[in-house]
Amino acid sequence: MHNENEKQFCEQCDDFGACSIPFLDNMPDEQRHIIQEKTIKKELKKKSTLFHEGDPVDGIYIIKHGRVKLTRFDLDGNEQIVGIFSDNETIWEDLLIDGSVFPYSAECLTQTSVCIISRKEVLKVLRDPTISIEMLAMLSQKLHDANERNLILSTKDPKNRLAYFLLYREKRDHEESMQLKLEDIAASLSMRPETASRKLNELIKEGLIERVGKSCIKIIDYEGLESLIP
């Protein structure tokens, strides 16, 4: 029995859009249709929790519309942002490991539509060698992203770390203006909000970035930002 905000079959997706994940793109239409029929769609309000740290990894979460923040807390109770995900991005770390649990919680920053393909259904389609290769490609990309985030956090100078982070987010999101709140930037970079604010203002004064509205940032000088990366 599903909640009223859950739907079996992703009706709003265009032409098997529920399976708009790279490793499912080459799947025969009949098989994709079966996957779509098994897909659960959730409509979540802002500040809703998609899952909690420690919950079993039960499937692939596809963010169709909205923004989701992945967080965990350190031993001192400080929030650490693992990542912020938006339209058409997927959350599925450790899906292939039996008994795995989420190492973070997921909170909706906006009203969000999410499609969920169960672990059981994913394991079925992975019997196809072509799809397995696509999955390996996705895993490689996830590993690359994780390594890049670690490099960002290992950058000692706060200003350089911020420059690295902004370039990383712009490259990942493919958006001219990035929606980034000050507190989210600070938590993502293990930085105090006042430090993040000060360094942002320095980059603005140097003509490297500009604010767009209340919570968006636009890169003006890519080469200038890149010169700050060690």
N, C-alpha and C positions, 0 to 999 in steps of 0.2 A: 504494500500500500504506500503510494507516494504522497508527499505533502502537496498542498494545493499550488505551491510555487514550483513544482516539478512536473515535467511532461515527458512521457515516453514518446519517442519519435520527435525529431527536431524539425518541426513544421516550418519554421521561418528560414531555414537554410536553403540556399539555392542549389538545386541539382546535386544532392548528396553533400551539401556544404558542411555537414557535421564531420565529415571525414577530410576536411581541408588541412590535413597534416601531411608533411612531406612523405613519410614512409607509407601512407595509404594512397597517395596520388595515383600509383600505377595499378591499383587493385581493379579487377573486373567489376563492371557496374553491378552485376547481380550480388557479388560479395559485399560491395560497398553499401548496397541497399539493405542487406541483412544487418550490417554494422549500424546503419542509421536507425533502423527499427529498434535496436537495443540501446540506443543512446538516450541518456536522461538529460533533460534541459532544466536548469534552475534559474530563476529570476531572484536576485538578491538585492536588498536595499543597502544603501550606504552604511558602513560600519558593521554590516553583517559578517559573521565568521563562516568561511567556507569549510575549513577543517582546523583542528587544533594540533599543536605539537604533541606527538605521541600517538595520534590516530593511525590506524593501519592504512598503508598505501593501497587504495582500493581501485584505482583506475587512472586514466589520463584525464586531466582537467583542461579543457580548451576554453579560453576566454574569448567569447564571441564579441562582446561589447563591454567596455568598462575598464577599470583599473583595480588591480589586486596587489596588496602589499604582503610580502612574506617576512615574518619577524620571529625572532627568538630572544630570550633574555639571558644575560650573563650571570655569573654567580652573585654579582652585586645588585641584580635586579634592573640593570640598564637595558633598554631595548636596543637590539641590533637589527637593522634591516638587511635581509639577505638579498632582496631584489624587489622591484616593482614591475609587474607584468601588465600588459594592455592587449588591445584587440589582436586576436588570432595567435597569441602566444600560448604555449602549453606548459603545464606543470605535471611532471611525471617522474621525478628522480626516484631511483631505487625500485621502480615498478617491477623489474624482473627478478628481484631478490625475495625469496619466500620469507614471510614474516616481517617484512620491513615496515617501519613506521615513519611518519613525516618528522623531519628534524626541525620543523618550524610550523608556525600557525599562519593562516591566510586570512587577511581581513580586506573587505571591499572598501576602497577609497571613494567609489562612486556607485551609483546603481549599476549592477553588473549582470550580464547574461553569461552563463557558463554551461557548456556541454560536457558530459562525463561519459567516457567509454570505459566499461569495467575491465579490470585486469584479466578476467576470464576470457573476454572477447578478444582482447589484444593478443593474448597468448595463442589463441586459435589462428589468427591471421599470420602470426610469425612463423607458422609452419611453411609458408611460402618463402623460398630462398631470396627472391627479389625483394620482398618486403623486409626480410631480415637485414639485407644489405642497407636498405634505406634507414632502418632503425640504427644501425651502426654509425651511419653518417650523422644522424641526429645526436647520438651519444657523443660523438667526437666534437660536435659543435657545442654541446652543453659543457664538456670538459674544457674546451677552449675558453668559453665565457667564464667558467669558474676560475681558471688560471689567471685570466685578465683581472677579475675582481680581486684576487689575492695580490696581484702586482700593484693594483691601486692602493689597497690597504697597507702595503709594505712601504709605500712612498712616505718618507718621514716628514718632509716639509708640507704643512697644511695647504698652502697655496698651490703647490705643485700637485698634491693629491686631488684637490678640487678640480684643477684643470684637466687632469687625466680622467676623472670621473665624468665630467661634462662631455668630453670627446667620446668616451665609451658609450654614454647614454645616447648621444646624437647618432652615432654609428649604428647602435642597436635598434633604436626606435624609428629611424628614418623620418623624423619629423623636424620641420624647420624651427618650430618653437616647442621646447620640452616643458611639460607640466611637472614642476618640481617645487614642492613646498620646502621652506627652510628647515623645518624639523625633520623632514624625510632625508634631505641632503645630509644633515648633521648625523642622523642615526646610521645612514648608509656608510659614512666615512669615519665612524667612531670619533666624532668631533663634537665639541660643545656648540650649541646653536649660536652663541655670540661669536665664537671663532669662525664658524661657517659664514655668518652674516658679514663679518669684517673682511674676510677673504673674497667673498662675492663682490662686495663694494670696491675692493681693490681692482678686481678684474674688470669691473664696469668702468672705473675711472681711467684704466689703461686702454679702454676701447676694444677690449677683447670679446666682451659679451654685453648684452643689454637685457633689461627686464621687459617683458611683454605682458601687460596687465598685472594682476596681483601675484600669480603663481607660475608664470611661464618665463623661461629663459631662452634667449636666442644667441647662438654663437656668431660673432661678427668677424673675428680674425682667427681663422683656423691655424695658420702658421704661427701666430703669436702664442696661442695656447700650446701647440705642439712643442714650441721651444722651451716650455716650462717642464716638460716631461724628462726626467733624468735618463 
